[in-house]
Amino acid sequence: GDMLQFQDIRDASADFLEKNLCPGNCLNMLLLSDAHCCERLLELSWRMALANFTLLCKTEDFLRLPKDKLLELVESEDLEVEDETLVYEAVMGWIQYDLPRRHEVLPELLRSVRLALLPEPYLRKQVACEQLVTSHKLGEEIVADAIRCKMKILQNDGLVTGSCARPRKVSQALLLLGGQTFVCDKIYVLDHKTREIIPRADIPSPRKECSACAIGCKVYITGGKGSENGASRDVWVYDTLHDEWAKAAPMLVARFGHGSAELDHCLYVVGGHTAVSGAFPASPSVSLKQVEHYDPQLDKWSLVAPLREGVSNAAVVGAKMKLFVFGGTSANQEKLPKVQCFDPCQNRWTVPASCPQPWRYTAAAVVGSHVIVIGGDTEFSASSAYRFHSDTYQWSKFGDVTAKRISCRAVTSGNRLYVVGGYCGAQRCKTLDCYDPSSDTWSSITTVPYSLIPTAFVSTWKYLSA
């Protein structure tokens, strides 16, 4: 149908294949949909392959994959494997399946494996001594570099450096910040095995309307209103590896009700309010335009280009090397129905799209090539969710969420979207819900303890195994 340009026939065929998609045929569907430009079937097949890699990597379909598709799979941040040994053994199995033709691509494939995440004894005794590796000079050098990186990690007590040591997204922990009231005073962790939300650490300086963002293994809590209700410049950093707190350099502008996001291993804080009346940069009633950039390596803040329109209570997220700000409360206290986008290479903000509806108190998180925006402060927006394509700036309806949520929190971890908190009328939303894009389904993970009102939700790297 595609060759004869019968679009309707092709689409009907793609719909039929989507309905019959399963882990057992997803690799063949991946190749088929890619060849015939069936975008939705391609995305569904791709997500199913990432989610079921542990089952697929020993199948005939996997061993017959072309090299470019194999590389795309094993290089993906979204590959759902907690044990990198499985990825290494899958790659070696693929090479051995057709050794005469595939041995020459060994170095390229070894670089796609996070070798420094392998246990040290396995890396030294199994990988470094593997005959296929020792018979290839460049392969030997790549493994030797990985061993040096592994030793540096261990000597620096978990410090991650280099692409061969970067955990995949599935190797993440979900942390909730909040307290019994709207004061954020404690960090909690979700135990994926028991599905319990467990207290992890007390926040040294409790505060309201702060923002939190994770970079690697650390959580950065910025601004907010302290015990005397004044806006704060403070930045507290929680190291999840060592269960330790430290103070970072303070922000340049005291603020609360702002958003924060990570982009290229740096932190950005956006908008909010400040309590300094009649002085730089604004009075408490005006939403800030000021945007700050923080470099964790230098422990230094700097101002970047200001927002086109100042906002507070907006959803802020980093995607495709750009910063996106969805809606929020504008300077004149109205809901701003705009998407503001920051390009750090040009140090410039644009307004590439409007929001489907005026928004504030929404949540946003990146799932694949889309940003999912959920909830809001009206009865209608609280039950809705939308996809925003970060390349084309187009919107599509995502489908209703499991519960109406005003002022909820959302984060992506392990290729899944998690949503928690919020209100529906006078009722608190008590569940932590999960959306799995590979099956296009929602499920309830656990019930939030009554003593916890979530004010932030982040996902951090887990500790690297020795």
Buried (B, 14 or more C-beta within 10 A) or exposed (E): BBEEEEEEEBBEBBEEBBEEBEBEBBBBBBBBBBEBEBEEBBBBBBBBBBBBBBEBBEEEBBBBBEBEBBBBBBBBEBBBBBBBBBBBBBBBEBBEBEEEEBBEBBBEBBBBBBBBBBBBEEBBEBBBEBEBBEEBEEBBEBBEBBBEBBEBBBEEEBBBEBEBBBBBBBBBBBBBBBBEEEBBBBBBBBEEEEEEBEEBBEBEBBBBBBBBBBBBBBBBBBBBBBEEEEBBBBBBBBBBBEEEBEEBBBBBBBBBBBBBBBBEEBBBBBBBBBBBEEEEBBEEEBBBBBBBBBEBEEEEBEEBBBBBBBBBBBBBBBBEEBBBBBBBBBBEEEBBBBBBBBEBEEEEBBBBBBBBBBBBBBBBBBBBEBBBBBBBBBEEBBBBBBBBBBEEBEBEEBEEBBBBBBBBBBBBBBBBBBBBBBBBEEEBBBBBBBBBBBEEEBEEBBEBBEEBBBBBBBBBBBBBEE
